[in-house]
Amino acid sequence: MDKNGNGGVQPLRKKKSKATMLRKQKRVDSRIKNGKLILLRRKQIIEGAMKTFIAKGFQAATVREIAESAGVTMGTLYNYIRSKEDIIYIVYDYVTGILREEMRVAISGIKDPETRLKAALRHNLETVLKNEDVIMFLYKESAFLDKESLREVLARETEYIVMFEELLKDYFGSLGKRVNMNRVRIAADLLSYVPVILALRRWSLRKRYESTDAVLVEILNFMLSGIEFISKGNKRDVGKERAVEHETS
C-alpha cells in the first residue's frame, strides 16, 4: 500500500515495465484523509477480515463480524471502506504486496545469480507453507472480486512472476547460455505456482510423506531439475533461440 492506503509495494527491479506504468491502480475511497491513520486502521481491518474469511468464507462472513474481529466499530470500519467487496480487495492487495516485498528482502544482497535463484525458490516454498490458510483463502474466494479488482490482483500476480523471469534471465546470463524466452516465461509461471501444491494438497502430503522438510526438499529438487530443461534445445527450437537480454539500470 502507499501512504494513503492504496496500491502495493515495489517489484524486484526499480525499472517498471510499460504495462505497470500504464496501469491505473484501483483506489478504495476513505472518509478519513490522514494517510497514516488509513494505513493503521486498514491493517486492523485486513487482519480481522482474514481471520473471519478463513473461518467462514467470504459469503458467510458479515461486515459486523469483520469489524468485531478487527476490534473496531461498524461506524469506524465504514470510514475506511465502502463495502465488503472493498474489504476482500484490500486483503488481496495487502497479501500480494507482502509476498512480493518479503521475496525482495529474502534475495536482496545475494550477488551470485544461482544462489539468488535458489534462495528465491526456497523462500517461495517456505512462504506458501507458512501461509497455507491464507493461500487457500486467496484461491477459493477470488471469484468474489469484481472485474476491476480481479484485473488488479492478476496484474500484481504477474509482477511476482516477472521477478522469477528476471532471476532466470540473470542465472542463464551468468552462464553465457542462450535460452528460448518462451520457456523462461513458462518456467517463471511454474516456479511461482508449483509451491502452491503445499496448500492445495496439504492433507494428502502430510499423510504420504514422513516430514514436511522431505516434501520441501523434493519439490525444490524437482524445480531445480526443470530449470535446466530451459537451456536444452531441440529441433523445433532451432533458429528460435535468442540470447538472454540484460536490462541496463
C-alpha positions in Angstrom: 0.0 0.0 0.0 1.1 3.6 -0.5 0.9 6.3 2.2 -2.8 6.7 1.6 -3.6 3.1 2.0 -3.8 2.3 -1.7 -1.6 0.3 -4.0 1.2 -2.2 -3.5 5.0 -2.4 -2.9 7.8 -2.0 -5.4 8.7 -5.0 -7.6 12.2 -6.6 -7.6 13.7 -4.2 -10.0 13.4 -0.4 -9.8 12.7 -0.2 -13.5 9.0 -0.8 -14.1 7.5 -2.3 -17.2 5.5 -0.2 -19.6 2.3 -2.2 -18.6 2.9 -1.5 -14.9 3.4 2.2 -15.6 0.3 2.5 -17.8 -1.9 0.5 -15.4 -4.2 2.7 -13.4 -4.3 1.4 -9.8 -7.6 0.8 -8.2 -8.5 3.3 -5.4 -10.6 2.4 -2.4 -12.1 5.6 -1.1 -11.9 6.6 2.6 -13.7 9.3 4.5 -10.6 9.8 6.5 -7.8 11.9 4.9 -4.9 11.1 7.3 -2.8 8.7 5.4 -1.0 7.2 8.4 -4.4 6.6 10.1 -5.8 5.0 7.0 -2.8 2.5 6.9 -3.2 1.7 10.6 -6.9 1.1 10.5 -6.9 -0.8 7.2 -4.3 -3.1 8.6 -6.6 -3.8 11.5 -9.5 -4.4 9.1 -7.4 -6.6 6.9 -6.2 -8.8 9.8 -9.7 -9.1 11.2 -11.1 -9.9 7.7 -8.5 -12.6 7.0 -9.4 -14.3 10.3 -13.1 -14.1 9.5 -12.9 -15.1 5.8 -10.6 -18.0 6.6 -13.0 -19.3 9.3 -16.3 -18.7 7.5 -15.7 -17.9 3.8 -16.4 -14.6 2.1 -20.1 -15.1 1.5 -21.0 -16.3 5.0 -18.9 -13.6 6.8 -20.7 -10.4 7.8 -19.2 -7.0 7.9 -20.2 -6.8 11.6 -18.1 -10.0 12.3 -15.2 -8.5 10.4 -15.5 -5.3 12.5 -15.6 -7.3 15.7 -12.6 -9.4 14.7 -10.7 -6.2 13.8 -11.5 -4.5 17.1 -13.4 -1.6 15.5 -17.0 -0.4 15.5 -19.1 -0.6 12.3 -19.0 3.2 12.1 -15.2 3.2 12.2 -14.9 0.4 9.7 -17.1 2.3 7.2 -14.9 5.3 7.5 -12.2 3.3 5.7 -14.1 1.1 3.2 -17.4 1.3 1.4 -18.4 -2.3 1.2 -17.5 -6.0 1.9 -16.2 -6.1 -1.7 -13.7 -3.3 -0.8 -12.6 -5.4 2.2 -11.8 -8.5 0.1 -9.9 -6.3 -2.4 -7.7 -4.7 0.2 -7.0 -8.1 1.7 -5.8 -9.4 -1.7 -3.8 -6.2 -2.3 -2.1 -6.4 1.1 -1.3 -10.1 0.9 0.2 -9.9 -2.6 2.1 -6.9 -1.7 3.6 -8.6 1.4 4.6 -11.6 -0.6 6.5 -9.5 -3.2 8.2 -7.4 -0.5 9.2 -10.5 1.5 10.7 -12.1 -1.6 12.6 -8.9 -2.5 14.1 -8.8 1.0 14.9 -12.5 1.0 17.1 -12.2 -2.1 18.5 -8.7 -1.6 22.2 -8.6 -1.2 22.8 -12.0 -2.8 25.1 -11.3 -5.8 25.6 -14.8 -7.2 22.7 -15.4 -9.7 22.5 -19.2 -9.0 22.5 -18.7 -5.2 19.9 -15.9 -5.6 17.6 -18.1 -7.7 17.8 -21.0 -5.3 17.1 -18.6 -2.3 14.0 -17.3 -4.1 12.7 -20.8 -4.8 13.3 -21.9 -1.2 11.7 -18.7 0.1 8.6 -19.2 -2.1 8.1 -22.7 -0.8 8.5 -21.6 2.8 6.1 -18.7 2.3 3.4 -20.9 1.0 3.9 -23.4 3.8 3.8 -20.6 6.4 0.7 -19.1 4.9 -1.3 -22.2 3.9 -4.6 -20.9 5.2 -4.2 -17.5 3.5 -3.2 -19.1 0.2 -6.2 -21.4 0.3 -8.4 -18.4 1.0 -6.9 -16.5 -1.9 -7.7 -19.4 -4.3 -11.1 -20.1 -3.0 -12.5 -16.6 -2.7 -11.1 -14.9 -5.8 -14.5 -15.4 -7.6 -15.9 -12.7 -5.3 -13.6 -10.0 -6.6 -15.3 -7.6 -9.0 -13.8 -7.2 -12.5 -11.7 -4.2 -11.7 -10.3 -5.8 -8.5 -9.6 -9.1 -10.3 -7.7 -7.3 -13.0 -5.6 -5.5 -10.4 -4.9 -8.7 -8.5 -3.9 -10.5 -11.7 -1.6 -7.7 -12.6 0.1 -8.0 -9.1 0.5 -11.7 -9.6 2.1 -11.0 -13.0 4.6 -8.7 -11.3 5.5 -11.6 -8.9 6.0 -13.9 -11.9 8.2 -11.3 -13.6 10.5 -11.4 -10.6 11.2 -15.1 -11.4 11.7 -14.3 -15.1 14.4 -11.8 -14.1 16.0 -14.3 -11.8 16.1 -16.9 -14.5 17.5 -14.5 -17.1 20.2 -13.4 -14.7 21.1 -17.1 -14.0 21.4 -18.2 -17.6 23.1 -14.9 -18.5 25.8 -15.6 -15.9 26.4 -18.9 -17.6 26.6 -17.4 -21.0 23.8 -19.7 -22.2 21.3 -19.0 -24.9 17.7 -19.7 -23.9 14.3 -19.7 -25.5 12.4 -16.8 -23.9 9.1 -18.6 -24.2 10.5 -21.3 -22.0 11.7 -18.7 -19.5 8.3 -17.2 -19.2 6.5 -20.5 -18.8 9.2 -21.6 -16.3 8.6 -18.4 -14.3 4.9 -19.2 -14.1 5.6 -22.7 -13.0 8.2 -21.8 -10.4 5.8 -19.2 -8.9 2.9 -21.6 -8.5 4.3 -25.2 -8.1 4.8 -24.5 -4.4 1.0 -23.8 -4.0 0.6 -27.6 -4.0 1.8 -27.4 -0.4 -1.5 -25.6 0.4 -3.9 -27.2 -2.1 -2.7 -30.8 -1.3 -1.6 -30.3 2.3 -3.7 -33.1 3.8 -2.5 -35.6 1.3 1.1 -34.6 1.5 1.1 -34.9 5.3 -0.3 -38.4 5.1 2.0 -39.7 2.4 5.4 -38.2 3.5 7.2 -38.6 6.8 8.0 -34.9 7.2 7.3 -31.5 5.7 11.0 -30.9 5.2 11.2 -34.0 3.0 8.4 -32.6 0.8 10.1 -29.2 0.5 13.4 -30.8 -0.5 11.8 -33.0 -3.2 9.8 -30.0 -4.7 12.9 -27.9 -4.7 14.9 -30.6 -6.4 12.1 -31.1 -8.9 12.1 -27.3 -9.8 15.9 -27.1 -10.0 16.0 -30.1 -12.4 13.2 -28.5 -14.5 15.2 -25.2 -14.8 18.0 -26.9 -16.7 15.5 -28.0 -19.3 15.1 -24.4 -20.3 18.5 -24.2 -21.9 18.3 -27.5 -23.7 17.5 -27.2 -27.4 15.5 -29.4 -29.7 14.8 -29.4 -33.4 11.7 -27.2 -33.1 13.8 -24.6 -31.2 16.5 -24.3 -33.9 16.5 -20.7 -35.2 14.1 -19.6 -32.5 16.5 -19.2 -29.6 17.9 -15.8 -28.6 20.4 -14.6 -26.1 19.3 -13.5 -22.7 18.8 -9.8 -22.7 20.1 -7.9 -19.7 18.4 -4.8 -18.6 20.6 -1.8 -18.1 19.9 0.2 -15.0 
